[in-house]
Amino acid sequence: MLKKINSEILRLSIPNIISNISVPLLSTVDTILMGGLSNSHLAAVGLGSMIFNIIYWNFGFLRMGTTGITAQYYGAGSNKNIWLSFLRAAILALLLAVLLILIQSYLYAGCSWALNISGAVDPLVVQYYDIRIWAAPASLLLMVVMGWLFGMQNAIYPLILTVIINVINIFLSYYLVLYKGMDVRGVALGTVIAQYVGLAFGLALIARKYKDLIRFNLWKELKQWEAFVRFMKVNVDLFLRTVGLTFAFGFFYSQSSKLSDTVLAVNVVLMQYVNWMSYGIDGFAFACESLVGKYKGAGNSEALKIVIRQSFLWGGVVSLIYAGIYYFFGPELFLIFSTDEQLFSFAQDLLIYMAIFPIVSFASYIWDGVFVGLTATTSMRNAMILALISFVAVFYILPVDASGAHIWMAMCSFMIFRAIYQSFYYKRFGVDLK
């Protein structure tokens, strides 16, 4: 059984890792295209993208919740509920997308204030935002499609969709900016079109492969209040958990900014190390979500425990690889992201935290996968709240360091606290935690 489960973990994780790594290519192309126009265009697309990254990150529960619930129904062999999980998530995604479009002006005003968007950049960001907001229905539905496919133990289709979306987006952005002169509007429109094309491909793939699951006479079941309440509870808990995570990283950037522009700039670059690490470890966390949910639904506690143990093993191995790369090649990697000599010199004392961070954080990533697969979202939410409180307390206890080292110490403690609290919940309740 051990060999079979390791094979399943790798079968699901490797496509996820490849898919994750392909994502930065798009922002790289956008940066090159806008950098050739002006610094204002470059800043506008960066800020505009950040707005939507924040919005969609907080709606990530549409993917996670759908994965956990679908995987459990998949393991239980309940075809009707498998399809109902897709329909409920799709309806919620559409309702949220409509809400985003209805409040788009207020949403932009709040984001503009929070990100301090002003001057010559503001009208360019508005142009980008006013076009890209119309991708909301496709973007949120794609989260559902991806999450449902993961729950169905299918990591290949999400990889295919990610590649299709990114290739189309890159091609359209290049064409609309360089040949149609649409500058930031071209980048935004390229993203909108790519999202809808990707959604169409995703629905077509589902209709082709899972046609035996698709039913059109489930209106009565969709109206069942008890099932809908459970579905909503899972997603509300995941939303609150993600808001907590967003707050932690927002606090990180805010405190960096308070120290100095140099500290902020260095930490923006160093956070790329964290992002690249996430691409690898998240691949195993996503695989863990799918397999934990499947074996939970099937009632196979032996396989479930093996999945959890092996996911931690694989995650730990990957974290050590990242730690080794960052320890031995940290300075060289920094120069890929920024060649500014002042920033490079300032970053020297902080690079050690890049080697430490993967080791202290991988457990929290894997635990997230376990909790999502078990749909233990209440415990996941509570662990995040406790970790946040501990993180802020540690930050204010530590003496302020002009280099910002205390900020990275606090972030490392945040990841450790997340893992500790999640471990506590699991040790106390086991696979029955809520």
KEDOBA-49261 format. One record per residue (C-alpha): residue number from 1; y, z negated, x. Coordinates in steps of 0.5 Angstrom, whole numbers, padded with zeros to 4 digits, always signed. Example, Ala and Ser with C-alpha at 12.3 -4.5 7.8 and 13.67 -1.06 7.14 Angstrom:
<sites>
<site 1; <-0009; -0016; +0025>>
<site 2; <-0002; -0014; +0027>>
</sites>
This chain:
<sites>
<site 1; <+0000; +0000; +0000>>
<site 2; <+0005; -0002; +0006>>
<site 3; <+0004; +0006; +0008>>
<site 4; <+0005; +0008; +0001>>
<site 5; <+0012; +0004; +0000>>
<site 6; <+0015; +0006; +0007>>
<site 7; <+0013; +0013; +0005>>
<site 8; <+0017; +0012; -0001>>
<site 9; <+0023; +0009; +0002>>
<site 10; <+0024; +0014; +0007>>
<site 11; <+0023; +0020; +0002>>
<site 12; <+0029; +0017; -0002>>
<site 13; <+0033; +0014; +0004>>
<site 14; <+0033; +0020; +0008>>
<site 15; <+0036; +0025; +0003>>
<site 16; <+0041; +0019; +0001>>
<site 17; <+0044; +0019; +0008>>
<site 18; <+0044; +0026; +0009>>
<site 19; <+0048; +0026; +0003>>
<site 20; <+0053; +0021; +0005>>
<site 21; <+0054; +0024; +0012>>
<site 22; <+0056; +0030; +0008>>
<site 23; <+0062; +0027; +0004>>
<site 24; <+0067; +0026; +0010>>
<site 25; <+0067; +0034; +0012>>
<site 26; <+0071; +0035; +0006>>
<site 27; <+0077; +0030; +0008>>
<site 28; <+0077; +0033; +0015>>
<site 29; <+0078; +0040; +0012>>
<site 30; <+0083; +0037; +0007>>
<site 31; <+0087; +0034; +0013>>
<site 32; <+0086; +0040; +0017>>
<site 33; <+0089; +0045; +0012>>
<site 34; <+0095; +0040; +0010>>
<site 35; <+0096; +0038; +0017>>
<site 36; <+0098; +0045; +0018>>
<site 37; <+0104; +0045; +0013>>
<site 38; <+0107; +0039; +0014>>
<site 39; <+0107; +0031; +0015>>
<site 40; <+0109; +0030; +0008>>
<site 41; <+0103; +0035; +0005>>
<site 42; <+0098; +0031; +0010>>
<site 43; <+0101; +0024; +0007>>
<site 44; <+0101; +0026; +0000>>
<site 45; <+0094; +0029; +0000>>
<site 46; <+0092; +0022; +0004>>
<site 47; <+0095; +0018; -0001>>
<site 48; <+0093; +0022; -0007>>
<site 49; <+0086; +0022; -0005>>
<site 50; <+0086; +0014; -0004>>
<site 51; <+0089; +0013; -0011>>
<site 52; <+0082; +0017; -0014>>
<site 53; <+0078; +0013; -0009>>
<site 54; <+0080; +0007; -0011>>
<site 55; <+0079; +0009; -0019>>
<site 56; <+0072; +0012; -0018>>
<site 57; <+0070; +0006; -0013>>
<site 58; <+0071; +0001; -0019>>
<site 59; <+0067; +0006; -0024>>
<site 60; <+0062; +0006; -0019>>
<site 61; <+0058; +0001; -0024>>
<site 62; <+0056; +0008; -0028>>
<site 63; <+0052; +0010; -0022>>
<site 64; <+0049; +0003; -0020>>
<site 65; <+0048; +0001; -0027>>
<site 66; <+0044; +0007; -0029>>
<site 67; <+0040; +0007; -0023>>
<site 68; <+0037; +0000; -0024>>
<site 69; <+0036; +0001; -0032>>
<site 70; <+0033; +0008; -0031>>
<site 71; <+0028; +0006; -0026>>
<site 72; <+0026; +0000; -0030>>
<site 73; <+0024; +0005; -0036>>
<site 74; <+0021; +0010; -0031>>
<site 75; <+0017; +0004; -0028>>
<site 76; <+0015; +0002; -0035>>
<site 77; <+0013; +0009; -0037>>
<site 78; <+0018; +0009; -0043>>
<site 79; <+0021; +0016; -0044>>
<site 80; <+0025; +0015; -0050>>
<site 81; <+0029; +0009; -0046>>
<site 82; <+0029; +0013; -0040>>
<site 83; <+0033; +0019; -0044>>
<site 84; <+0037; +0013; -0048>>
<site 85; <+0039; +0010; -0041>>
<site 86; <+0042; +0017; -0039>>
<site 87; <+0046; +0018; -0046>>
<site 88; <+0049; +0011; -0047>>
<site 89; <+0052; +0012; -0040>>
<site 90; <+0054; +0019; -0041>>
<site 91; <+0058; +0016; -0047>>
<site 92; <+0061; +0011; -0044>>
<site 93; <+0063; +0015; -0038>>
<site 94; <+0066; +0020; -0043>>
<site 95; <+0070; +0014; -0046>>
<site 96; <+0073; +0012; -0040>>
<site 97; <+0075; +0019; -0038>>
<site 98; <+0079; +0020; -0044>>
<site 99; <+0082; +0013; -0043>>
<site 100; <+0084; +0015; -0036>>
<site 101; <+0087; +0021; -0038>>
<site 102; <+0091; +0018; -0044>>
<site 103; <+0094; +0013; -0039>>
<site 104; <+0095; +0017; -0033>>
<site 105; <+0102; +0016; -0033>>
<site 106; <+0102; +0009; -0033>>
<site 107; <+0096; +0009; -0028>>
<site 108; <+0100; +0013; -0023>>
<site 109; <+0106; +0008; -0024>>
<site 110; <+0102; +0002; -0022>>
<site 111; <+0098; +0006; -0016>>
<site 112; <+0105; +0009; -0013>>
<site 113; <+0108; +0002; -0013>>
<site 114; <+0102; -0001; -0010>>
<site 115; <+0101; +0004; -0005>>
<site 116; <+0109; +0004; -0004>>
<site 117; <+0109; +0012; -0005>>
<site 118; <+0117; +0014; -0005>>
<site 119; <+0121; +0019; -0001>>
<site 120; <+0119; +0026; +0000>>
<site 121; <+0112; +0025; -0001>>
<site 122; <+0112; +0022; -0008>>
<site 123; <+0113; +0029; -0011>>
<site 124; <+0108; +0032; -0007>>
<site 125; <+0103; +0026; -0009>>
<site 126; <+0105; +0027; -0017>>
<site 127; <+0103; +0035; -0016>>
<site 128; <+0096; +0033; -0013>>
<site 129; <+0095; +0027; -0018>>
<site 130; <+0097; +0031; -0024>>
<site 131; <+0092; +0036; -0023>>
<site 132; <+0086; +0032; -0020>>
<site 133; <+0086; +0027; -0026>>
<site 134; <+0083; +0032; -0030>>
<site 135; <+0077; +0032; -0026>>
<site 136; <+0076; +0025; -0029>>
<site 137; <+0071; +0027; -0034>>
<site 138; <+0066; +0031; -0029>>
<site 139; <+0067; +0026; -0024>>
<site 140; <+0065; +0020; -0028>>
<site 141; <+0059; +0024; -0031>>
<site 142; <+0057; +0026; -0024>>
<site 143; <+0056; +0019; -0023>>
<site 144; <+0052; +0018; -0029>>
<site 145; <+0048; +0024; -0027>>
<site 146; <+0047; +0021; -0020>>
<site 147; <+0045; +0015; -0022>>
<site 148; <+0040; +0017; -0027>>
<site 149; <+0037; +0022; -0022>>
<site 150; <+0036; +0016; -0017>>
<site 151; <+0033; +0012; -0022>>
<site 152; <+0028; +0017; -0023>>
<site 153; <+0026; +0017; -0016>>
<site 154; <+0029; +0023; -0015>>
<site 155; <+0034; +0024; -0008>>
<site 156; <+0033; +0031; -0007>>
<site 157; <+0037; +0033; -0013>>
<site 158; <+0043; +0029; -0011>>
<site 159; <+0043; +0031; -0004>>
<site 160; <+0043; +0039; -0007>>
<site 161; <+0049; +0037; -0012>>
<site 162; <+0053; +0033; -0006>>
<site 163; <+0052; +0040; -0002>>
<site 164; <+0054; +0044; -0007>>
<site 165; <+0060; +0040; -0009>>
<site 166; <+0063; +0040; -0002>>
<site 167; <+0062; +0047; +0000>>
<site 168; <+0065; +0050; -0007>>
<site 169; <+0071; +0045; -0006>>
<site 170; <+0072; +0046; +0002>>
<site 171; <+0071; +0054; +0000>>
<site 172; <+0076; +0053; -0006>>
<site 173; <+0081; +0049; -0002>>
<site 174; <+0081; +0054; +0004>>
<site 175; <+0082; +0060; -0001>>
<site 176; <+0088; +0057; -0005>>
<site 177; <+0092; +0054; +0000>>
<site 178; <+0092; +0059; +0005>>
<site 179; <+0091; +0065; +0001>>
<site 180; <+0095; +0063; -0006>>
<site 181; <+0100; +0058; -0002>>
<site 182; <+0098; +0053; -0007>>
<site 183; <+0099; +0047; -0002>>
<site 184; <+0097; +0040; -0005>>
<site 185; <+0096; +0044; -0012>>
<site 186; <+0090; +0048; -0008>>
<site 187; <+0087; +0042; -0005>>
<site 188; <+0087; +0038; -0012>>
<site 189; <+0085; +0044; -0016>>
<site 190; <+0079; +0046; -0011>>
<site 191; <+0077; +0039; -0013>>
<site 192; <+0077; +0039; -0020>>
<site 193; <+0073; +0046; -0020>>
<site 194; <+0068; +0043; -0016>>
<site 195; <+0067; +0037; -0020>>
<site 196; <+0066; +0041; -0026>>
<site 197; <+0061; +0046; -0023>>
<site 198; <+0057; +0041; -0020>>
<site 199; <+0057; +0037; -0026>>
<site 200; <+0054; +0044; -0029>>
<site 201; <+0049; +0045; -0024>>
<site 202; <+0047; +0037; -0025>>
<site 203; <+0046; +0038; -0032>>
<site 204; <+0042; +0045; -0031>>
<site 205; <+0037; +0041; -0026>>
<site 206; <+0036; +0036; -0031>>
<site 207; <+0035; +0040; -0037>>
<site 208; <+0030; +0044; -0033>>
<site 209; <+0026; +0039; -0029>>
<site 210; <+0026; +0034; -0035>>
<site 211; <+0026; +0038; -0041>>
<site 212; <+0020; +0034; -0044>>
<site 213; <+0024; +0028; -0044>>
<site 214; <+0030; +0031; -0047>>
<site 215; <+0031; +0029; -0055>>
<site 216; <+0036; +0030; -0060>>
<site 217; <+0034; +0026; -0065>>
<site 218; <+0036; +0019; -0062>>
<site 219; <+0042; +0017; -0066>>
<site 220; <+0039; +0011; -0069>>
<site 221; <+0037; +0008; -0063>>
<site 222; <+0044; +0010; -0060>>
<site 223; <+0047; +0005; -0065>>
<site 224; <+0042; -0001; -0064>>
<site 225; <+0047; -0006; -0062>>
<site 226; <+0042; -0011; -0058>>
<site 227; <+0041; -0005; -0053>>
<site 228; <+0048; -0003; -0052>>
<site 229; <+0050; -0010; -0051>>
<site 230; <+0045; -0011; -0045>>
<site 231; <+0047; -0004; -0043>>
<site 232; <+0055; -0006; -0043>>
<site 233; <+0053; -0013; -0040>>
<site 234; <+0050; -0010; -0034>>
<site 235; <+0056; -0005; -0033>>
<site 236; <+0061; -0010; -0034>>
<site 237; <+0058; -0015; -0029>>
<site 238; <+0058; -0009; -0024>>
<site 239; <+0065; -0007; -0025>>
<site 240; <+0067; -0015; -0024>>
<site 241; <+0063; -0015; -0018>>
<site 242; <+0066; -0008; -0015>>
<site 243; <+0073; -0011; -0017>>
<site 244; <+0072; -0017; -0012>>
<site 245; <+0069; -0012; -0007>>
<site 246; <+0076; -0008; -0007>>
<site 247; <+0080; -0014; -0007>>
<site 248; <+0077; -0016; -0001>>
<site 249; <+0078; -0010; +0003>>
<site 250; <+0085; -0009; +0000>>
<site 251; <+0086; -0016; +0003>>
<site 252; <+0084; -0014; +0009>>
<site 253; <+0089; -0008; +0009>>
<site 254; <+0094; -0013; +0007>>
<site 255; <+0094; -0018; +0012>>
<site 256; <+0093; -0013; +0017>>
<site 257; <+0100; -0010; +0015>>
<site 258; <+0103; -0017; +0015>>
<site 259; <+0101; -0017; +0023>>
<site 260; <+0104; -0011; +0025>>
<site 261; <+0104; -0003; +0024>>
<site 262; <+0100; -0003; +0030>>
<site 263; <+0095; -0008; +0028>>
<site 264; <+0094; -0004; +0021>>
<site 265; <+0093; +0003; +0024>>
<site 266; <+0088; +0000; +0029>>
<site 267; <+0084; -0003; +0023>>
<site 268; <+0085; +0004; +0019>>
<site 269; <+0081; +0007; +0025>>
<site 270; <+0076; +0001; +0026>>
<site 271; <+0074; +0001; +0019>>
<site 272; <+0072; +0008; +0020>>
<site 273; <+0066; +0005; +0024>>
<site 274; <+0065; +0001; +0018>>
<site 275; <+0064; +0007; +0013>>
<site 276; <+0060; +0011; +0018>>
<site 277; <+0055; +0005; +0018>>
<site 278; <+0055; +0005; +0011>>
<site 279; <+0053; +0012; +0010>>
<site 280; <+0046; +0010; +0014>>
<site 281; <+0045; +0003; +0011>>
<site 282; <+0047; +0005; +0004>>
<site 283; <+0041; +0010; +0004>>
<site 284; <+0036; +0005; +0005>>
<site 285; <+0040; +0001; -0001>>
<site 286; <+0040; +0006; -0006>>
<site 287; <+0032; +0007; -0004>>
<site 288; <+0031; +0000; -0005>>
<site 289; <+0035; +0000; -0012>>
<site 290; <+0030; +0006; -0014>>
<site 291; <+0024; +0003; -0012>>
<site 292; <+0025; -0004; -0014>>
<site 293; <+0027; -0002; -0021>>
<site 294; <+0021; +0002; -0022>>
<site 295; <+0016; -0003; -0019>>
<site 296; <+0020; -0008; -0024>>
<site 297; <+0019; -0004; -0030>>
<site 298; <+0012; -0003; -0028>>
<site 299; <+0011; -0010; -0027>>
<site 300; <+0008; -0009; -0020>>
<site 301; <+0010; -0016; -0017>>
<site 302; <+0006; -0014; -0010>>
<site 303; <+0009; -0008; -0009>>
<site 304; <+0016; -0010; -0011>>
<site 305; <+0016; -0016; -0006>>
<site 306; <+0013; -0011; -0001>>
<site 307; <+0019; -0006; -0002>>
<site 308; <+0024; -0012; -0001>>
<site 309; <+0021; -0014; +0005>>
<site 310; <+0021; -0007; +0008>>
<site 311; <+0028; -0005; +0006>>
<site 312; <+0030; -0011; +0010>>
<site 313; <+0026; -0009; +0016>>
<site 314; <+0029; -0001; +0015>>
<site 315; <+0036; -0004; +0014>>
<site 316; <+0036; -0008; +0020>>
<site 317; <+0033; -0003; +0025>>
<site 318; <+0039; +0002; +0023>>
<site 319; <+0044; -0004; +0024>>
<site 320; <+0041; -0005; +0031>>
<site 321; <+0042; +0002; +0032>>
<site 322; <+0049; +0002; +0030>>
<site 323; <+0051; -0004; +0033>>
<site 324; <+0048; -0001; +0040>>
<site 325; <+0052; +0005; +0039>>
<site 326; <+0058; +0002; +0037>>
<site 327; <+0057; -0003; +0043>>
<site 328; <+0056; +0002; +0049>>
<site 329; <+0060; +0008; +0046>>
<site 330; <+0066; +0004; +0042>>
<site 331; <+0071; +0007; +0046>>
<site 332; <+0069; +0014; +0046>>
<site 333; <+0068; +0014; +0039>>
<site 334; <+0075; +0011; +0038>>
<site 335; <+0078; +0017; +0041>>
<site 336; <+0075; +0022; +0036>>
<site 337; <+0079; +0018; +0031>>
<site 338; <+0085; +0017; +0035>>
<site 339; <+0088; +0019; +0041>>
<site 340; <+0094; +0015; +0041>>
<site 341; <+0094; +0011; +0048>>
<site 342; <+0098; +0005; +0045>>
<site 343; <+0093; +0004; +0039>>
<site 344; <+0087; +0005; +0044>>
<site 345; <+0089; +0000; +0049>>
<site 346; <+0091; -0005; +0043>>
<site 347; <+0084; -0004; +0040>>
<site 348; <+0080; -0006; +0046>>
<site 349; <+0079; -0013; +0044>>
<site 350; <+0077; -0011; +0037>>
<site 351; <+0071; -0006; +0039>>
<site 352; <+0066; -0012; +0040>>
<site 353; <+0067; -0013; +0032>>
<site 354; <+0064; -0006; +0031>>
<site 355; <+0058; -0008; +0034>>
<site 356; <+0057; -0015; +0031>>
<site 357; <+0059; -0012; +0024>>
<site 358; <+0053; -0008; +0022>>
<site 359; <+0048; -0014; +0024>>
<site 360; <+0052; -0019; +0020>>
<site 361; <+0053; -0014; +0014>>
<site 362; <+0046; -0010; +0013>>
<site 363; <+0043; -0016; +0009>>
<site 364; <+0048; -0016; +0004>>
<site 365; <+0048; -0008; +0003>>
<site 366; <+0040; -0009; +0002>>
<site 367; <+0041; -0015; -0003>>
<site 368; <+0046; -0011; -0007>>
<site 369; <+0040; -0005; -0008>>
<site 370; <+0035; -0011; -0010>>
<site 371; <+0040; -0014; -0015>>
<site 372; <+0042; -0007; -0018>>
<site 373; <+0034; -0005; -0018>>
<site 374; <+0033; -0012; -0022>>
<site 375; <+0039; -0011; -0026>>
<site 376; <+0041; -0018; -0024>>
<site 377; <+0048; -0016; -0025>>
<site 378; <+0050; -0023; -0027>>
<site 379; <+0048; -0026; -0020>>
<site 380; <+0051; -0021; -0017>>
<site 381; <+0057; -0022; -0020>>
<site 382; <+0057; -0029; -0018>>
<site 383; <+0055; -0028; -0011>>
<site 384; <+0061; -0024; -0010>>
<site 385; <+0066; -0029; -0013>>
<site 386; <+0063; -0035; -0009>>
<site 387; <+0063; -0030; -0003>>
<site 388; <+0071; -0028; -0004>>
<site 389; <+0073; -0035; -0005>>
<site 390; <+0069; -0037; +0002>>
<site 391; <+0072; -0031; +0005>>
<site 392; <+0079; -0033; +0003>>
<site 393; <+0078; -0040; +0005>>
<site 394; <+0075; -0038; +0012>>
<site 395; <+0081; -0033; +0013>>
<site 396; <+0086; -0039; +0012>>
<site 397; <+0083; -0044; +0016>>
<site 398; <+0082; -0039; +0022>>
<site 399; <+0088; -0039; +0027>>
<site 400; <+0092; -0033; +0027>>
<site 401; <+0091; -0028; +0033>>
<site 402; <+0096; -0023; +0034>>
<site 403; <+0091; -0018; +0035>>
<site 404; <+0088; -0019; +0028>>
<site 405; <+0081; -0021; +0031>>
<site 406; <+0082; -0027; +0026>>
<site 407; <+0082; -0022; +0020>>
<site 408; <+0075; -0019; +0023>>
<site 409; <+0072; -0025; +0024>>
<site 410; <+0074; -0027; +0016>>
<site 411; <+0071; -0020; +0014>>
<site 412; <+0064; -0022; +0018>>
<site 413; <+0064; -0028; +0015>>
<site 414; <+0065; -0025; +0008>>
<site 415; <+0059; -0021; +0009>>
<site 416; <+0055; -0027; +0011>>
<site 417; <+0057; -0031; +0005>>
<site 418; <+0055; -0025; +0001>>
<site 419; <+0048; -0025; +0004>>
<site 420; <+0047; -0032; +0004>>
<site 421; <+0049; -0033; -0004>>
<site 422; <+0045; -0027; -0006>>
<site 423; <+0039; -0030; -0002>>
<site 424; <+0040; -0037; -0005>>
<site 425; <+0040; -0034; -0012>>
<site 426; <+0033; -0030; -0010>>
<site 427; <+0030; -0036; -0007>>
<site 428; <+0031; -0040; -0013>>
<site 429; <+0030; -0035; -0019>>
<site 430; <+0025; -0029; -0015>>
<site 431; <+0025; -0023; -0019>>
<site 432; <+0026; -0026; -0025>>
<site 433; <+0034; -0027; -0023>>
<site 434; <+0039; -0025; -0028>>
</sites>
